[in-house]
Amino acid sequence: MKIVNITDRISYIGVNDRKTPLFENNWSLPHGMAYNSYLINDDKTVLVDTVKYGSDNEYIAKIKKVLGDKPLDYIAVNHMEPDHAGMIGVIMDMYPDCKVIGNAQTKKMINDYFGIGEDRFKMVADGEEIPIGQSTLKFIYIPWVHWPETMVTYDVKDQVIFTCDAFGGYGALDGGIFDSDYDWDKVYLDDMRRYYSNIVCKYSTMVLKALAKLDSVPINVIAPSHGVVWKENPMKVVGLFKDWAEFKAEEGVVIAFATMYGHTETLADMIGQKLCDAGVKNIITYNVSNTNISFILSDIQKYKGYILGTCAYNGVMHPAMQHLCNEIKITAQKNKVVGLFGTSSWNGAGVKDLKKFAEENKIAPVEPAVETFGDPTPEKVEYQIDAFVKAYSAALK
């Protein structure tokens, strides 16, 4: 990625990563990932967040090109996760007089990761300002979006807010860096929703608190550490994150199933067809063994309901369904219409485990669950499916 001027003092020096297959070694990256970093060249110079260690050999050259012979005075660390903080140690060695700006939580983490002591750390309070020349930087805490130390850095003069993981999304930046460079709804919306559902959703309550806190801050540009820089319409992404944090959803249902020999898949298709006959639209069906869970969670975030089905496996639900259930628990999806179904050969363990998962996580699934032994022939299950679909479609409305 080239150096791009956001304002006459602020440069984008981020990098693309199309090599890493899984973000956090868990979430699929078919379109790569952008690690955004910014350099403010004022009387004082400030690097706002770094990039993942080793992700781009040209990153250091970009810093040197922007600064020329000037020293680097500060690194503003909004978030200590290594995809943003990975190059701090290298840069601190290059610029021995540089100091890190962060909060009390950052201070402990940065010492744990890099051994940086108090003499090179400048702690800032919530709302504190530091003059840097033409402008002033203001630091605003937004804890748990999505680690306890997260904050934003705000350039008062140009009204540019650097938000790190807030307002971020998956996907490398293919050419331009700004929202105006893309037909954004077609190119990046799905990857941004997938990012929110995978990484941020668990902290939706804290997202809403952060949005309320930032509501009075005038913003010209939102500069996150992943995804596009919002310069043409920054309030659009604010609205999206607010809707997702409030679990607003579209018409539609996700059916996710785990199967060994196809019987649970047959049951999933029968339920899907009956739902369609009942007037339910936008039914998306996933085999959890074949699909990275990041995509399933994204559609669960997107649509009003989801239905989980599993075969029995060694006396419990299938391991792939256990994985999905665990991620649903972690991300704490709310306001969803939930249904359950499954097949087994002798003890009904799959559905029993799904019901246990729902009870433990205070999820009230639509009754009755659909359950059968062996092959789910219409003679065995049609009456169950009809009862379930009637109750489920009514709950959706």
N, C-alpha and C positions, 0 to 999 in steps of 0.2 A: 504494500500500500504506500502511496506517495504521501508526502506532507501536504496537508490541506489547511488553509487559513480559515478559521471560523470567524475571527475578527482580526483587526490589525495587530493585536497583541497575543491572540490565542491560536495555537496550532494543534491540529489533530496529528498525532504520530502513532496511531494504532497499527495493529498487525492482524493478518488473517491466519487462521490455522485450519488447513484442510487435511491434516494428517491424523489428528486424534479421532478415533472412531466413536468413543463414548465420553461425553462430558461427565466429570466426576466418576469416571469409569462405570457409569450406570445408564446414562441417557444418550440415545442415538443422535449422531450428528451427520446426517446425510448431506447437509448443505454447509458443513464446516462451522466455524465459530470465529467471531471477531473479538479481539481483546483491545479495547479502546483505551488510549492514554493521551493526555493533553499537556501541552507545555505553554505556560504563560510567561511571556518575555516582556516584563515591565522593568522598572528600576531594580526591583528584586525579581528573581526568576523562580518559578514554581512549577514543578512537575506534579500533575494531578494523577495519581495512581500509575502503576507500571503495568507490565504484562506478564504472562506465564513464562517462567524461566525457559530459555532455549527455543521459544516459539518462532523467533525471527532474528537472524543474524544482523539485519540492518537496523534494528531498533536503536542501538547505541549510536550508530552513525547519524540517525535522524536527530537525536538529542544534540549531538555536537554540531550538526549543520545549522540548527535553529539558534543555538547559543553562540556559536562562533567562539570568540575568546572570553566570553563572559562566564563567570562561575555559575553553578547551580546552587541557589540559596536554600531551597526547601523542596521536600517531597510531601505533598498533602496526601495522607493515606485515609481514604474514606472507608476502606474495608480490607481486612487482613487475609482474606482467602488467597491462596497462592496463585490463582489465575490472574490476580490483580497486583499482588505484592511480590511476586516471584523474583523480580529484578532489583529489589531494594538493596540487597547486600552488594551486588555488583556496582550499582550506581553510587552508593555511599563510599565505596573504595575509590571510585574514579574521582569523586568530588569530596575531598576530606573535610571541607568546611561546611558541607551541606547538613541541614538538620531535618528531621522528620517532624511533621505536624500531625498530631493525633490527640485522642482523648485518653482517659485513664485506662479503659479497657484495651485500647490499642497499645499503650505503653507496655503492658505485661506481655501481650502477644508478640510484639516486635522484638522484645528481648528474648522470648522463648525461641523464636524462629531464627533471628539474626544476631543475637547477642549485642544489640544496640542499647547502650546505657543512657543515663539521664543527661550526660553532657551533650548528647546529640539528639535529644528529644525535646520538642516544644509542645507542652500540653495546652490544649485549648478547651475552654468551657463552652457549654451550649450557648450559641448566640454570640460568641466572642468574635471580634474583628481584628484583622491584622492589615495595616496599610502596606502596600507593596509599590507605591509610586503613583501612577495615574489612577489606579483603582485601589480598592480595599477588598480583601477576602473575608467572607463571613462563614462561620462553621456552625451547622445546625445538626443536632443529634436526631437520628431516626432509628433508635435501637430496634433490633430484631426485624430489620428489613434487609437482610435476613440473619445476621449475626448480632451479638450484643453490642459490638463496637461501631456498628455502621453509622455513618454521618454523611452529610452532603457538604460540598464546598461551593460557595456562591460568589461569583464575581460581581460586585455591586455596580461597577461602571457599565459593563456591557450586559448585565442581567443574564448571565450565562450560569446555569446551575449544573454542577457535575454530580451525578446521582449514583454512580457505581452500578450495583445490580438493580436498583429501582429503575423501572422503565426500560429494562433490557430485554433482549431476545436472542434466540439461537440464530445461526446463519452467518457465514462470511459476508463481507461487504463487496459485492461484485462490481467494482468500478467507482461509483460515487459513495459518499458517506452520509448524505443528507436525505431526509424523508422525501424531499422534492425530486430526488434523482430516480425514484422508482414509482411504479404503479403499486403503491405500498400494500393495499388490501390484498392484491393477488400474490405478491412476492413474499411478504414478511409477516402477514397477520397470523397465519397458522403457526409459524415458528415462534412468534412472540407469545401466543396463547399457550403453546406447549411448554415454553420456558416458564411462564407464570405457574401453570398447573404443576409442573415438576419441582420447581425450586422455591417459589415464593408463596404458594397457596396456603401452606400451613400457617403462615404469619399474616393472614389476611386482616385480622383485627388490628395488627400493628401497621399494616399498610394504610388502613383508613385513618388511623391516628396520625401517621406521617403526612398524608394528604391534607388533613385538616390543619396541621401545623404549618405546612407550606402554602396554604391557600392565600395568605396575604402577601406572599413574596412575588413581586413582578418578574415575569420570566419571558425573555426573548428566545432563548435556546435551552433545550434540555440535552445534556451531553452525558449519556450513560456509558458504562464500561463494556457493554455488549450491544450489538445491533446498531441501528441507524441513529444519527444525530438529528434531533427534532428542531428544525429551524423554521420551516414554513408553517407548520401547524402544531406547536408543542402541546397545546391543550387537548389534542386528539388522543395522545397516549395517556395523558392524565385521566381522561374519561374512560379509556379502556381498562386501565388498572383499577379504577373505582368500581366499574361494573363487575370485573372479575372478583374483586375483594368482597363485593356484596352478593356474589354468587348469582348474578343475573344470568339467565340461560335462554337458549333458543328452543323452539319446538324440536323434539327428537329424542331418540332412545339409543343407548349403547347396549348391545348384548355381547358379553364377553364369556367365552366358555373354555374349559380345559377338558380334553378328551384323550383317551389312549387308542381306542379302536373305532371311533366314529359315532358311537351311540349318543353321546352328549351333544355332538354337533348336529345330529339329526333332530334332537329335541330342540336345540337352539333355532334351527330353521323353521320347525313347526310353530314355535312361539312367535317368531318374526312374521311369518305369513299370516297368522291369526291376528296379530296386532295391526298389520297393514289392512287386513279385511275390516278391522274395527275403526279404520280411519286414522290411525297413527302414522305420521309421516317422518321421514329422515331417520330410518332405522339403520344403524351401523353395527355390523357383526364382526367380532374379532376372535380368532383363535389365539389365546394368550401364549401358547407355546411357540408361535411363529411370528409374533409381533413384539417389538420393543415396547415395554410398558409405558414409555413416555407418550406414545401416540394414543394409547387407550385412555390414559389420564387426561390428556388434552381434550378428547371428545367427551369424557365424563364432565369436565369443566364446562364444555360448550353447550351440552344438551340438558334437558330437564330431568331425564331419568336414566338409570342403568340397571341391567339385569345380569346377575352372575350365575353361571352354571358350571358344575364340575362333576366329574366321575369320582368314585371312591378310589383311593390309592394307598395301599398299606394301612388301611384302617382310618385314614384321614382324607381331607381334600387333596386334589392333585397339587404337587409342589409349585407349578406355574401359577395356579390360582392362589396359593398361599402368598406368593410374591406380590401379586396384584392386590390382594386384600391388605397386605402389610403396607403397601404404598398408599392405598386409599385411607388407611388408618393414619399414616404419617401426615398426608396432605390435608386431612380433615375436611373433606368435601361436605358441604351443607346444602340443605334445601333441595334434596334430590328424591325422586320417587324410585324406590329400590324394589327389585324382585329377585327371587331365588329359584333355581331349579337344579336337577341333577339326576344321575343314574348311578346304580351300583349293582353288584352281583349277589350280595347276601346281607349286608348290615346297614345300608343307607348312610354310611359314614360321611360321604361328601356333603350332602345337604345338611346333615347334623352339624358339621363343622361350619358351614356357611351361616347357619342360624346362630351358632355360638359366637362367630365373628360379629354378626349384626348386634346381638345382645350386648356384647362387651363394649361395643363402640356406640351404643345408644342410637342405633339405626333401627327404625321400625319398618321392616319390609312388608310389602303388600301380601296379604294372605288370600288364598292358600299358596304355598310353594308347590311347584310341579316336580314330582318325584316318581321314578319308576325303577323296576328291576329288569335287567337285561335289555332286550331290544324294545325301544319305545314305539310300538306299533300304534296306529290310530285307535284300535280297539281298547288298548290299555290306557292311553293318556289323553284322548281327545276331550273327555268330559272335564279332566283336571285343567287342561289348557284353556278351555272355554271359560271356566270359572275364574281362572287367574286373569285372563285377558279382559274379562268384563270388569273385574275389580281394579286392575292396573290402569286401563284406559280411563276409568272414572277418576282415579286418583290423579292422573296427569291433568285432567281438566279442572 
